[in-house]
Amino acid sequence: MTKQPKISIIIPVYNVEEYISKCLQSVMRQTYQGAIECILVDDCGTDKSIAVAGQLIAEYKGPVEFRILHHEHNRGLSAARNTGTDAATGDYIYYLDSDDYISDDCLEVLAEPLRDKEYDMVVGRMKMFDEREEEYIWVDETTIIEGNENVFKAYYVDRKMYATAWNRLIKRSLFEKFNISFKEGLLHEDELWNYMLFTQLHSVVIVNHRTYYYRIRSNSIITSATTNIKKHIADTYYTAEYALTHP
């Protein structure tokens, strides 16, 4: 690309009053010199998350363009991400969960490969931690993968990328061209969404730089999945059936 791409950060917000400030402050500190818009989607939580976010944004004087979109009632993470994606105007989408945060140079590092070529997706390393800030796992890969078959193999066979939506710059045109969105009502909605995405990706860069800090919470969707085993199995079957009928 001859110019730095515009990046749209999508942040669903639901009952994260304790964490939202750190999340937004990490966005405000970005060193990336290209255009950044940050879209918060209010999914009608019961705490003061949006009030805290609104106050922080009102006091902010930097270059990031912030917008807050509001759902009329709680619709879940998938719907919030879809709402933000539909409203985005950037060349690339970046999903950020509101209880996590990113490194100051996150977007600068991930956008660097795009100076030379327009890749479909750029992925960074991440650090997982719990409320005690203890490290759990690292993603540590550096490579360029081209060709859909190679990209698909790198994700599903070699496991070079993690099964999440966040910490990736994804070309926004892919969402529109191939009608890629999050299915509402699924547990682990990223699994189906990733299949829809990876069947269309032809070029991916995995950057050897830690850009994302993922917080493990005791009341998160992932850690509470065991409370509804039947729902988890049903949703996994739905994803598998989709893959078999959409090769």
Salt bridges, closest charged atoms under 4 A:
GLU37 OE1 - LYS6 NZ 3.98
GLU37 OE1 - ARG67 NH2 2.96
ASP42 OD2 - HIS70 ND1 2.92
ASP43 OD1 - HIS71 ND1 2.77
ASP97 OD1 - ARG81 NH2 3.16
ASP99 OD2 - ARG217 NE 2.78
ASP104 OD1 - ARG29 NE 2.91
ASP105 OD2 - HIS209 NE2 2.97
GLU112 OE1 - ARG115 NE 3.20
GLU118 OE2 - LYS171 NZ 3.31
ASP120 OD1 - LYS171 NZ 3.22
ASP130 OD2 - ARG132 NH2 2.70
GLU134 OE1 - ARG132 NH2 3.59
ASP140 OD1 - ARG125 NH1 3.65
GLU141 OE1 - LYS160 NZ 3.97
GLU146 OE2 - LYS117 NZ 2.17
ASP158 OD2 - LYS153 NZ 2.95
GLU176 OE2 - ARG172 NH1 2.78
GLU184 OE2 - ARG75 NH2 3.20
GLU189 OE2 - ARG81 NH1 3.59
ASP190 OD1 - ARG81 NH1 2.71
ASP235 OD1 - LYS231 NZ 3.27
